[in-house]
């Protein structure tokens, strides 16, 4: 599972990007900004690229992978061989 390493929504606000700016500048969609504020990592790579640019960071500085055994088991069971 992917998780943000810190509150990205707050960091974007400190950088000057709030819901109003998102709507008027269309730098990020309001939907994407809502996802970020709700700690939902299901944003596009294009949006992640924009966040990296705004915050002057690399993706690895923003998100991390946290292994979840149940998620791993469910995913791997979908394509493992049944021979």
HELIX and SHEET records of a PDB file:
HELIX    1   1 UNK A    8  UNK A   14  1                                   7    
HELIX    2   2 UNK A   19  UNK A   25  1                                   7    
HELIX    3   3 UNK A   30  UNK A   37  1                                   8    
HELIX    4   4 UNK A   45  UNK A   55  1                                  11    
HELIX    5   5 UNK A   59  UNK A   62  1                                   4    
HELIX    6   6 UNK A   69  UNK A   77  1                                   9    
SHEET    1   A 2 UNK A   2  UNK A   4  0                                        
SHEET    2   A 2 UNK A  63  UNK A  65 -1                                        
END                                                                             
